């Protein structure tokens, strides 16, 4: 029983740190949206006003778009800004919502994220092994960096899920 109390105390101290990290990551990558819009505006002006086309600028939009979606996924989950089917959840009591969050995290989110980590590892590793880059000679030669965001996405989702499951466990125990 003492061991369980120590684990609960450790989780209680760890959860806010994890939540802070996931939130900070989400807030940081949101700045890419502004940069992405400015670069896209620059691409349009260069192409249609001056007749200049820069492939690396176009590819940078794809890189930033992928970065935002992959690294802000945990933040969206944590802040409940993700897509949810509210058939059972919307009108449920707080305890029922906590149960759905807890079970959904452990039986759906964690297995999918672990599967993603397992299957993405060779994919990302192979990309790094050959320093995979753009097929265009003037493109960004860092596709392996973009692919590296896939396991980072899974880890951020696991971290956000851990925070959600801890909150749900506290509600189910009557501590929140």
MARSEVO-177761 format. One line per field, with one value per residue: x negated, y, z of N, C-alpha, C, O in turn; residue number from 1. Coordinates in nm, 4 decimals. Last residue first. Example, Ala and Ser with C-alpha at 12.3 -4.5 7.8 and 13.67 -1.06 7.14 Angstrom:
2
n.px (-1.2850|-1.3190) $
n.py (-0.2250|-0.5690) $
n.pz (0.7080|0.7800) $
ca.px (-1.3670|-1.2300) $
ca.py (-0.1060|-0.4500) $
ca.pz (0.7140|0.7800) $
c.px (-1.2900|-1.3200) $
c.py (0.0030|-0.3300) $
c.pz (0.7870|0.7800) $
o.px (-1.3409|-1.4236) $
o.py (0.1138|-0.3319) $
o.pz (0.8039|0.8465) $
pos (2|1) $
//
This chain:
176
n.px (1.0850|1.1042|1.2573|1.1689|1.2399|1.0680|0.8216|0.8496|0.8503|0.5861|0.4568|0.5446|0.4293|0.1554|0.1381|0.2010|-0.0257|-0.2137|-0.1150|-0.1513|-0.4288|-0.4874|-0.3767|-0.5333|-0.7812|-0.7462|-0.7147|-0.9362|-1.0961|-1.0113|-1.1590|-1.4151|-1.4043|-1.3916|-1.5795|-1.6474|-1.4171|-1.5088|-1.6556|-1.6113|-1.3480|-1.3048|-1.4536|-1.6041|-1.7417|-1.9754|-1.9649|-1.9038|-1.6669|-1.4952|-1.5222|-1.4048|-1.1406|-1.0753|-1.1310|-0.9385|-0.6720|-0.5878|-0.6214|-0.4676|-0.2163|-0.1796|-0.1641|0.0708|0.2564|0.2400|0.3191|0.5924|0.7371|0.7048|0.6281|0.8123|1.0590|1.0575|1.0500|1.2708|1.4794|1.4497|1.5033|1.7693|1.8753|1.8244|1.9799|2.2274|2.2910|2.3440|2.1068|2.0567|2.2038|2.1619|1.9568|1.6567|1.4191|1.1230|0.9700|0.9386|0.8614|0.6074|0.4913|0.5214|0.3665|0.1160|0.0742|0.0607|-0.1461|-0.3178|-0.1693|-0.0824|-0.3277|-0.4725|-0.3184|-0.3570|-0.6327|-0.6548|-0.4974|-0.6464|-0.8815|-0.8123|-0.8099|-1.0791|-1.2016|-1.1160|-1.0194|-0.9658|-0.8650|-0.7022|-0.6224|-0.3530|-0.3261|-0.5531|-0.5799|-0.3201|-0.3152|-0.5297|-0.4400|-0.2251|-0.3702|-0.5088|-0.2920|-0.1903|-0.4111|-0.4200|-0.1776|-0.2304|-0.4400|-0.3255|-0.2569|-0.4755|-0.4420|-0.2098|-0.2913|-0.5014|-0.3570|-0.1917|-0.3871|-0.5020|-0.2817|-0.2303|-0.4647|-0.4318|-0.1927|-0.2794|-0.4622|-0.3204|-0.1503|-0.3337|-0.4255|-0.1922|-0.1531|-0.3818|-0.3340|-0.1058|-0.2164|-0.3844|-0.1985|-0.0826) $
n.py (1.5168|1.2846|1.0607|0.8710|0.9852|1.2044|1.0689|0.9484|1.1766|1.2674|1.0442|1.0573|1.3021|1.2374|1.0319|1.1724|1.3301|1.1232|1.0122|1.2321|1.2491|1.0026|1.0434|1.2623|1.1388|0.9614|1.1768|1.3339|1.2113|1.3055|1.5438|1.4389|1.3149|1.5268|1.7258|1.9120|2.0899|2.1383|2.1387|1.8818|1.6859|1.4949|1.5698|1.2969|1.0819|0.9487|0.6809|0.6587|0.8001|0.6155|0.3995|0.5126|0.5499|0.2781|0.1554|0.3137|0.2839|0.0622|0.1509|0.3843|0.2725|0.1103|0.3116|0.4387|0.2318|0.1867|0.4532|0.4802|0.2410|0.1769|0.4119|0.6061|0.4889|0.4762|0.7569|0.8639|0.7152|0.8056|1.0773|1.0630|0.9610|1.1752|1.3783|1.2329|1.3046|1.4304|1.3626|1.0824|0.9479|1.1158|1.2868|1.2259|1.4806|1.6283|1.8454|1.9996|1.9342|1.9747|1.7289|1.7231|1.9433|1.8557|1.6407|1.7804|1.9428|1.7892|1.7330|1.9834|2.1257|1.9638|1.9826|2.2571|2.2698|2.1120|2.2583|2.4941|2.4090|2.3665|2.6322|2.6939|2.5201|2.6203|2.9240|3.1164|3.4287|3.6271|3.8477|3.7920|3.5193|3.4382|3.6258|3.6113|3.3419|3.3363|3.5177|3.3709|3.1599|3.2974|3.3713|3.1210|3.0207|3.1972|3.1259|2.8576|2.8564|2.9054|2.6553|2.5467|2.6571|2.5403|2.2677|2.2794|2.3604|2.1338|1.9408|2.0520|2.0563|1.7813|1.7001|1.8405|1.7345|1.4523|1.4271|1.4387|1.2199|1.0149|1.0225|0.9561|0.6986|0.5744|0.5946|0.4364|0.1879|0.1479|0.1213|-0.1194) $
n.pz (-0.7932|-0.6522|-0.7107|-0.8759|-1.1183|-1.1187|-1.1358|-1.3842|-1.5457|-1.5064|-1.6194|-1.8832|-1.9585|-1.9340|-2.1211|-2.3545|-2.3778|-2.4190|-2.6551|-2.8228|-2.8195|-2.9456|-3.2008|-3.2864|-3.2981|-3.5092|-3.7066|-3.7425|-3.9223|-4.1648|-4.1682|-4.1928|-4.4390|-4.6112|-4.6862|-4.8954|-5.0737|-5.4234|-5.6470|-5.7418|-5.6170|-5.4312|-5.1120|-4.9320|-4.6944|-4.5982|-4.5683|-4.2986|-4.2675|-4.3868|-4.2161|-3.9837|-4.0605|-4.1012|-3.8551|-3.6903|-3.7457|-3.6024|-3.3364|-3.3251|-3.3860|-3.1641|-2.9715|-3.0586|-3.0227|-2.7413|-2.6449|-2.7480|-2.6521|-2.3841|-2.2485|-2.3448|-2.2965|-2.0163|-1.9584|-2.0987|-1.9791|-1.7150|-1.7474|-1.8293|-1.5912|-1.4192|-1.5368|-1.7603|-2.1109|-2.3456|-2.4993|-2.5223|-2.7072|-2.9316|-3.0251|-3.1499|-3.1937|-3.2902|-3.0438|-2.8254|-2.5669|-2.4917|-2.5622|-2.8389|-2.9105|-2.8184|-2.9891|-3.2367|-3.2994|-3.4506|-3.6856|-3.7831|-3.8025|-3.9820|-4.2153|-4.2627|-4.2999|-4.5337|-4.7133|-4.7200|-4.8338|-5.0970|-5.1835|-5.1484|-5.3238|-5.5711|-5.6749|-5.9534|-6.0817|-6.1834|-6.0374|-5.9804|-5.9425|-5.7815|-5.5741|-5.4608|-5.3794|-5.1976|-5.0014|-4.9015|-4.7929|-4.5938|-4.4321|-4.3557|-4.2125|-3.9992|-3.8802|-3.8203|-3.6445|-3.4030|-3.3163|-3.1972|-2.9355|-2.8364|-2.8338|-2.6459|-2.4213|-2.3835|-2.3262|-2.0907|-1.9166|-1.8930|-1.7639|-1.5242|-1.4178|-1.3835|-1.1721|-0.9358|-0.9633|-0.9857|-0.7207|-0.5803|-0.6799|-0.5803|-0.3074|-0.2835|-0.3481|-0.1275|0.0748|0.0000) $
ca.px (1.0958|1.0023|1.3185|1.1411|1.3032|1.2130|0.8508|0.8372|0.9692|0.7005|0.4347|0.5782|0.5745|0.2131|0.1026|0.2903|0.1047|-0.2273|-0.1229|-0.0160|-0.3497|-0.5305|-0.3277|-0.3882|-0.7620|-0.7568|-0.6121|-0.8271|-1.1299|-0.9645|-1.0135|-1.3805|-1.4274|-1.2683|-1.5644|-1.7061|-1.4747|-1.4168|-1.6534|-1.7476|-1.3865|-1.3416|-1.3568|-1.5759|-1.6382|-1.9608|-1.9984|-2.0185|-1.7912|-1.5042|-1.5654|-1.5451|-1.2233|-1.0469|-1.2083|-1.0830|-0.7415|-0.5895|-0.6823|-0.6118|-0.2754|-0.1864|-0.2728|-0.0562|0.2353|0.2038|0.1859|0.4833|0.7337|0.7394|0.5513|0.6677|1.0196|1.0571|0.9529|1.1347|1.4560|1.4349|1.3721|1.6684|1.8836|1.7644|1.8337|2.1853|2.2534|2.4429|2.1576|1.9742|2.2148|2.2850|2.0197|1.7948|1.4738|1.2541|0.9678|0.9648|0.9918|0.6988|0.4873|0.5831|0.5089|0.1770|0.0829|0.1629|-0.0358|-0.3619|-0.2269|0.0136|-0.2168|-0.5222|-0.3366|-0.2224|-0.5723|-0.7283|-0.4628|-0.5067|-0.8843|-0.8310|-0.6868|-0.9787|-1.2288|-1.0649|-1.1228|-0.9158|-0.9730|-0.7274|-0.7571|-0.3942|-0.2305|-0.5103|-0.6932|-0.3706|-0.2151|-0.5292|-0.5606|-0.2004|-0.2745|-0.5838|-0.3788|-0.1054|-0.3622|-0.5333|-0.1983|-0.1150|-0.4668|-0.3900|-0.1507|-0.4539|-0.5586|-0.2165|-0.1791|-0.5266|-0.4624|-0.1324|-0.2981|-0.5836|-0.3482|-0.1297|-0.4331|-0.5499|-0.1985|-0.1739|-0.5076|-0.4238|-0.0939|-0.2509|-0.5173|-0.2569|-0.0505|-0.3604|-0.4523|-0.0987|-0.1145|-0.4415|-0.2887|0.0000) $
ca.py (1.6404|1.3803|1.1698|0.8503|0.8591|1.2265|1.1543|0.8633|1.0925|1.3526|1.0791|0.9399|1.2858|1.3473|1.0062|1.0675|1.3947|1.2145|0.9294|1.1816|1.3602|1.0278|0.9339|1.2740|1.2477|0.9077|1.0746|1.3899|1.1947|1.1733|1.5489|1.5198|1.2317|1.4515|1.6838|1.7783|2.0725|2.1218|2.2647|1.9215|1.8045|1.4481|1.6007|1.4369|1.1049|1.0953|0.7286|0.5837|0.8573|0.7504|0.3871|0.4683|0.6669|0.3786|0.1201|0.3078|0.3996|0.0543|0.0267|0.3878|0.3742|0.0499|0.2138|0.5128|0.2880|0.0815|0.3966|0.5733|0.2865|0.0700|0.2881|0.6297|0.5227|0.3534|0.6631|0.9137|0.7063|0.6637|1.0353|1.1190|0.8808|1.0433|1.3937|1.2948|1.2175|1.4462|1.4989|1.1679|0.9072|1.0384|1.3080|1.1904|1.3770|1.5830|1.7446|2.0685|1.8899|2.0873|1.7755|1.6207|1.9411|1.9763|1.6186|1.6789|2.0038|1.8312|1.6261|1.8767|2.1755|1.9882|1.8537|2.2031|2.3389|2.0765|2.1198|2.4984|2.4515|2.2495|2.5536|2.7694|2.5034|2.4920|2.8611|3.0005|3.3504|3.5085|3.8500|3.9296|3.5872|3.3650|3.5949|3.7371|3.3930|3.2485|3.5467|3.5011|3.1336|3.2360|3.4733|3.2139|2.9509|3.1921|3.2630|2.8928|2.8159|3.0187|2.7403|2.5152|2.6898|2.6861|2.3130|2.2337|2.4480|2.2645|1.9230|2.0255|2.1817|1.8700|1.6481|1.8633|1.8757|1.4925|1.4148|1.5405|1.3516|1.0478|1.0451|1.0857|0.8005|0.5815|0.6586|0.5782|0.2462|0.1584|0.2364|0.0000) $
ca.pz (-0.8715|-0.6095|-0.6349|-0.7333|-1.0786|-1.1150|-1.0202|-1.2645|-1.5400|-1.4688|-1.4788|-1.8024|-1.9608|-1.8567|-1.9814|-2.3057|-2.3572|-2.3053|-2.5344|-2.7994|-2.7661|-2.8074|-3.1163|-3.2753|-3.2021|-3.3728|-3.6853|-3.6622|-3.7807|-4.1234|-4.1640|-4.0753|-4.3214|-4.5877|-4.5473|-4.8864|-4.9403|-5.3106|-5.5728|-5.7054|-5.6939|-5.5648|-5.2165|-4.9625|-4.7948|-4.5976|-4.7030|-4.3520|-4.2145|-4.4417|-4.3562|-3.9855|-4.0288|-4.2036|-3.9744|-3.6642|-3.8032|-3.7485|-3.3821|-3.2947|-3.4728|-3.2974|-2.9650|-3.0566|-3.1566|-2.8378|-2.6203|-2.7784|-2.7909|-2.4780|-2.2303|-2.3477|-2.4333|-2.0957|-1.9025|-2.1230|-2.1237|-1.7465|-1.6966|-1.9200|-1.7137|-1.3912|-1.5268|-1.6343|-1.9989|-2.2384|-2.4842|-2.4369|-2.5673|-2.9167|-2.8953|-3.1769|-3.1063|-3.3355|-3.1488|-2.9512|-2.6151|-2.4735|-2.4237|-2.7554|-2.9454|-2.7618|-2.8450|-3.2110|-3.2240|-3.3177|-3.6057|-3.7553|-3.7203|-3.8468|-4.1487|-4.2459|-4.1863|-4.4123|-4.6811|-4.6756|-4.6934|-5.0113|-5.1869|-5.0743|-5.1810|-5.5237|-5.5917|-5.8792|-6.0190|-6.2646|-6.0951|-6.0098|-6.0290|-5.9008|-5.6621|-5.5176|-5.4730|-5.3153|-5.0802|-4.9637|-4.9011|-4.7040|-4.4916|-4.4310|-4.3307|-4.0918|-3.9279|-3.9036|-3.7829|-3.4714|-3.3721|-3.3395|-3.0178|-2.8534|-2.9149|-2.7826|-2.4737|-2.4130|-2.4423|-2.2097|-1.9518|-1.9512|-1.8967|-1.6074|-1.4588|-1.4773|-1.3108|-0.9614|-0.9365|-1.1022|-0.8323|-0.5568|-0.7038|-0.7255|-0.3661|-0.2494|-0.4353|-0.2620|0.0782|0.0000) $
c.px (1.2403|1.0064|1.2203|1.1999|1.2806|1.2832|1.0004|0.8671|0.9663|0.8265|0.5471|0.5593|0.6167|0.3649|0.1637|0.2644|0.2049|-0.0947|-0.1321|-0.0121|-0.2062|-0.4530|-0.3659|-0.3339|-0.6129|-0.7411|-0.6268|-0.7188|-1.0221|-0.9941|-0.9567|-1.2290|-1.3956|-1.2830|-1.4338|-1.6995|-1.5228|-1.4919|-1.5561|-1.7512|-1.5253|-1.3830|-1.4004|-1.4745|-1.6068|-1.8599|-1.9936|-2.0615|-1.9139|-1.6330|-1.5832|-1.6004|-1.3711|-1.1362|-1.1933|-1.1642|-0.8926|-0.6663|-0.6938|-0.6827|-0.4262|-0.2514|-0.2903|-0.1756|0.1019|0.1757|0.1502|0.3456|0.6096|0.7371|0.5812|0.5909|0.8700|1.0132|0.9425|1.0305|1.3144|1.4069|1.3469|1.5290|1.7829|1.7671|1.7653|2.0324|2.2167|2.4079|2.2493|2.0407|2.1508|2.3063|2.1501|1.8663|1.6184|1.2983|1.1108|0.9644|1.0355|0.8390|0.5890|0.5958|0.5834|0.3273|0.1490|0.1824|0.0750|-0.2531|-0.2634|-0.0444|-0.1218|-0.4104|-0.3824|-0.2291|-0.4327|-0.6640|-0.5293|-0.4629|-0.7433|-0.8328|-0.6976|-0.8465|-1.1293|-1.0871|-1.0648|-1.0317|-0.9099|-0.8396|-0.7898|-0.5275|-0.2673|-0.4260|-0.6474|-0.4848|-0.2649|-0.4336|-0.5679|-0.3191|-0.2409|-0.4908|-0.4581|-0.1898|-0.2773|-0.4898|-0.3110|-0.1295|-0.3503|-0.4227|-0.2072|-0.3413|-0.5314|-0.3313|-0.1826|-0.4164|-0.4959|-0.2357|-0.2365|-0.4967|-0.4311|-0.1929|-0.3333|-0.5253|-0.3197|-0.1786|-0.4059|-0.4672|-0.1929|-0.1914|-0.4409|-0.3510|-0.1091|-0.2600|-0.4392|-0.2154|-0.1002|-0.3431|-0.3500|-0.0869) $
c.py (1.6752|1.5094|1.2743|0.9599|0.8267|1.0995|1.1832|0.9449|1.0036|1.2681|1.1680|0.9678|1.1681|1.3332|1.1129|1.0333|1.2938|1.2845|1.0184|1.0931|1.3173|1.1428|0.9568|1.1674|1.2718|1.0166|1.0107|1.2860|1.2510|1.1470|1.4148|1.5273|1.3081|1.3630|1.6118|1.7264|1.9284|2.1055|2.2599|2.0516|1.8501|1.5642|1.5409|1.4499|1.2536|1.1391|0.8808|0.6346|0.7893|0.8185|0.5239|0.4558|0.6300|0.5014|0.2237|0.2656|0.3901|0.1702|0.0215|0.2657|0.3844|0.1466|0.1421|0.4182|0.3625|0.1360|0.2834|0.5096|0.3706|0.1117|0.1810|0.4988|0.5445|0.3797|0.5374|0.8133|0.7526|0.6429|0.8885|1.0749|0.9312|0.9548|1.2593|1.3029|1.2990|1.3654|1.5200|1.3010|1.0091|1.0022|1.2321|1.1914|1.3510|1.4684|1.7071|1.9724|1.9659|2.0577|1.8860|1.6692|1.8376|1.9773|1.7359|1.6520|1.9037|1.9005|1.6704|1.7690|2.0617|2.0342|1.8695|2.0690|2.2857|2.1410|2.0769|2.3579|2.4609|2.2885|2.4316|2.6923|2.5818|2.4760|2.7342|2.9359|3.2373|3.4213|3.7284|3.9303|3.7325|3.4508|3.5301|3.7098|3.5205|3.3022|3.4634|3.5396|3.2627|3.2074|3.4175|3.3211|3.0434|3.1272|3.2657|3.0335|2.8506|2.9849|2.8625|2.5968|2.6636|2.7264|2.4618|2.2815|2.4093|2.3590|2.0567|2.0150|2.1649|2.0013|1.7398|1.8166|1.9084|1.6403|1.4716|1.5412|1.4640|1.1870|1.0858|1.1212|0.9400|0.6918|0.6752|0.6555|0.3956|0.2247|0.2581|0.1256) $
c.pz (-0.8909|-0.6874|-0.5857|-0.6471|-0.9307|-1.0670|-1.0076|-1.1389|-1.4155|-1.4506|-1.4273|-1.6536|-1.8733|-1.8479|-1.8908|-2.1605|-2.3027|-2.2748|-2.4110|-2.6746|-2.7382|-2.7441|-2.9702|-3.1800|-3.1798|-3.2658|-3.5472|-3.6326|-3.6888|-3.9759|-4.1155|-4.0584|-4.1926|-4.4649|-4.5195|-4.7424|-4.9270|-5.1793|-5.4549|-5.6263|-5.6479|-5.6556|-5.3504|-5.0734|-4.8093|-4.7033|-4.7130|-4.4893|-4.2760|-4.3949|-4.4206|-4.1262|-4.0351|-4.1835|-4.0864|-3.7864|-3.7873|-3.8129|-3.5339|-3.3522|-3.4494|-3.3964|-3.0983|-3.0495|-3.1618|-2.9780|-2.7163|-2.7617|-2.8210|-2.6247|-2.3349|-2.3427|-2.4462|-2.2402|-1.9889|-2.0773|-2.1572|-1.8949|-1.7282|-1.8774|-1.8174|-1.5158|-1.5023|-1.6319|-1.8754|-2.1136|-2.3661|-2.4037|-2.4735|-2.7696|-2.8763|-3.0426|-3.1480|-3.2454|-3.1868|-3.0704|-2.7404|-2.5261|-2.3969|-2.6114|-2.8615|-2.7887|-2.7747|-3.0629|-3.1930|-3.2360|-3.4640|-3.6646|-3.6850|-3.7545|-4.0047|-4.1723|-4.1576|-4.2891|-4.5511|-4.6337|-4.6363|-4.8631|-5.0955|-5.0703|-5.0957|-5.3739|-5.5285|-5.8047|-5.9374|-6.2115|-6.1812|-6.0837|-6.0604|-5.9946|-5.7921|-5.6146|-5.5407|-5.4219|-5.2070|-5.0520|-4.9747|-4.8216|-4.6097|-4.5000|-4.4180|-4.2233|-4.0306|-3.9610|-3.8749|-3.6159|-3.4430|-3.4004|-3.1660|-2.9455|-2.9409|-2.8759|-2.6180|-2.4746|-2.4818|-2.3349|-2.0789|-1.9966|-1.9658|-1.7506|-1.5464|-1.5144|-1.4105|-1.1078|-0.9614|-1.0852|-0.9574|-0.6719|-0.6826|-0.7578|-0.5162|-0.3073|-0.4095|-0.3574|-0.0598|0.0000) $
o.px (1.2715|0.9369|1.2481|1.1933|1.3643|1.3747|1.0534|0.9310|1.0685|0.9002|0.5978|0.6373|0.7135|0.4224|0.2172|0.3581|0.2845|-0.0562|-0.0663|0.0836|-0.1462|-0.4153|-0.2849|-0.2553|-0.5705|-0.6932|-0.5286|-0.6386|-1.0181|-0.9242|-0.8644|-1.1778|-1.3536|-1.1854|-1.3719|-1.8011|-1.4455|-1.6149|-1.5248|-1.8423|-1.5524|-1.4459|-1.5198|-1.4180|-1.5860|-1.8892|-2.0059|-2.1799|-2.0151|-1.6999|-1.6754|-1.7134|-1.4528|-1.1989|-1.2894|-1.2602|-0.9667|-0.7195|-0.7969|-0.7911|-0.5035|-0.3319|-0.4029|-0.2773|0.0282|0.0821|0.0391|0.2645|0.5310|0.7353|0.4930|0.4998|0.8087|0.9386|0.8334|0.9337|1.2452|1.3211|1.2353|1.4462|1.7186|1.6715|1.6593|1.9647|2.1804|2.4879|2.2343|2.0313|2.1890|2.4144|2.2406|1.8400|1.6930|1.2247|1.2068|0.9590|1.1540|0.9248|0.6499|0.6997|0.6959|0.4063|0.2283|0.2959|0.1738|-0.2676|-0.2417|0.0248|-0.0850|-0.3995|-0.3368|-0.1535|-0.3941|-0.6434|-0.4662|-0.3986|-0.7231|-0.7908|-0.6026|-0.7795|-1.0984|-1.0004|-0.9761|-1.1313|-0.8143|-0.9027|-0.8945|-0.5447|-0.2171|-0.4524|-0.6970|-0.4869|-0.2535|-0.4676|-0.6076|-0.3010|-0.2294|-0.5283|-0.4723|-0.1620|-0.2912|-0.5269|-0.2989|-0.0971|-0.3699|-0.4321|-0.1436|-0.3309|-0.5606|-0.3180|-0.1611|-0.4446|-0.5163|-0.2048|-0.2297|-0.5290|-0.4310|-0.1604|-0.3495|-0.5608|-0.3112|-0.1694|-0.4441|-0.5047|-0.1540|-0.1830|-0.4793|-0.3556|-0.0789|-0.2796|-0.4801|-0.1989|-0.0842|-0.3821|-0.3658|-0.0542) $
o.py (1.7760|1.6043|1.3451|0.9534|0.7621|1.1057|1.1861|0.8952|0.9858|1.2849|1.1467|0.9201|1.1780|1.3507|1.0821|1.0084|1.3263|1.2966|0.9925|1.0987|1.3617|1.1347|0.9328|1.1973|1.2987|0.9892|1.0056|1.3061|1.2185|1.0686|1.4122|1.5182|1.2477|1.3384|1.6334|1.6882|1.8344|2.1072|2.3624|2.0720|1.8559|1.5427|1.5366|1.3515|1.3249|1.2219|0.9364|0.6319|0.8542|0.8862|0.5449|0.4970|0.7069|0.5500|0.2526|0.3349|0.4522|0.1556|-0.0188|0.2769|0.3921|0.1060|0.1160|0.4421|0.3503|0.0915|0.2831|0.5118|0.3363|0.0258|0.1028|0.4764|0.5061|0.3007|0.4972|0.7869|0.6878|0.5628|0.8510|1.0394|0.8513|0.8820|1.2328|1.2419|1.4163|1.3587|1.6180|1.3473|1.0189|1.0237|1.2822|1.1073|1.4444|1.3721|1.7496|2.0160|1.9932|2.1459|1.8895|1.6518|1.8620|2.0086|1.7175|1.6415|1.9397|1.9151|1.5961|1.7191|2.0458|1.9872|1.7974|2.0457|2.2709|2.0752|2.0123|2.3411|2.4382|2.2108|2.3979|2.6875|2.5415|2.4236|2.7406|2.8974|3.2585|3.3479|3.7259|4.0040|3.7893|3.4543|3.5633|3.7643|3.5359|3.3071|3.5134|3.5881|3.2631|3.2284|3.4834|3.3577|3.0437|3.1728|3.3284|3.0570|2.8707|3.0740|2.9171|2.6068|2.7481|2.8199|2.5060|2.3306|2.4964|2.4301|2.0895|2.0739|2.2527|2.0516|1.7724|1.8853|1.9949|1.6717|1.5321|1.6458|1.5729|1.2634|1.1800|1.2362|1.0319|0.7690|0.7767|0.7691|0.4733|0.3086|0.3718|0.2244) $
o.pz (-0.9544|-0.6511|-0.4890|-0.5243|-0.8678|-0.9849|-0.8965|-1.0461|-1.3492|-1.3534|-1.3171|-1.5711|-1.7979|-1.7405|-1.7843|-2.0847|-2.2146|-2.1585|-2.3102|-2.5974|-2.6403|-2.6272|-2.8807|-3.0901|-3.0674|-3.1557|-3.4731|-3.5413|-3.5702|-3.9117|-4.0342|-3.9469|-4.0940|-4.3942|-4.4154|-4.6845|-4.9456|-5.1757|-5.3943|-5.5460|-5.5280|-5.7592|-5.3801|-5.1212|-4.7111|-4.7896|-4.8221|-4.5228|-4.3020|-4.4729|-4.4995|-4.1526|-4.0857|-4.2775|-4.1577|-3.8201|-3.8633|-3.9229|-3.5877|-3.4095|-3.5449|-3.4803|-3.1408|-3.1145|-3.2596|-3.0445|-2.7693|-2.8542|-2.9093|-2.7129|-2.3706|-2.4224|-2.5458|-2.2983|-2.0294|-2.1486|-2.2357|-1.9320|-1.7642|-1.9613|-1.8855|-1.5425|-1.5591|-1.7147|-1.8840|-2.0203|-2.2931|-2.2901|-2.3569|-2.7148|-2.8095|-2.9566|-3.1777|-3.2239|-3.1225|-3.1854|-2.7594|-2.5292|-2.2900|-2.5477|-2.8179|-2.6996|-2.6824|-3.0163|-3.1290|-3.1146|-3.3682|-3.5758|-3.5686|-3.6412|-3.9159|-4.0780|-4.0416|-4.1872|-4.4675|-4.5301|-4.5170|-4.7774|-5.0248|-4.9671|-4.9835|-5.3040|-5.4434|-5.8659|-5.8627|-6.2876|-6.2459|-6.1809|-6.1574|-6.1147|-5.8998|-5.7250|-5.6623|-5.5401|-5.3122|-5.1637|-5.0973|-4.9370|-4.7127|-4.6142|-4.5403|-4.3315|-4.1358|-4.0774|-3.9947|-3.7003|-3.5331|-3.5226|-3.2506|-3.0244|-3.0538|-2.9852|-2.7026|-2.5702|-2.6003|-2.4381|-2.1651|-2.1041|-2.0833|-1.8463|-1.6335|-1.6330|-1.5106|-1.1609|-1.0036|-1.1814|-1.0267|-0.7156|-0.7586|-0.8516|-0.5726|-0.3516|-0.5036|-0.4387|-0.1042|-0.0659) $
pos (176|175|174|173|172|171|170|169|168|167|166|165|164|163|162|161|160|159|158|157|156|155|154|153|152|151|150|149|148|147|146|145|144|143|142|141|140|139|138|137|136|135|134|133|132|131|130|129|128|127|126|125|124|123|122|121|120|119|118|117|116|115|114|113|112|111|110|109|108|107|106|105|104|103|102|101|100|99|98|97|96|95|94|93|92|91|90|89|88|87|86|85|84|83|82|81|80|79|78|77|76|75|74|73|72|71|70|69|68|67|66|65|64|63|62|61|60|59|58|57|56|55|54|53|52|51|50|49|48|47|46|45|44|43|42|41|40|39|38|37|36|35|34|33|32|31|30|29|28|27|26|25|24|23|22|21|20|19|18|17|16|15|14|13|12|11|10|9|8|7|6|5|4|3|2|1) $
//
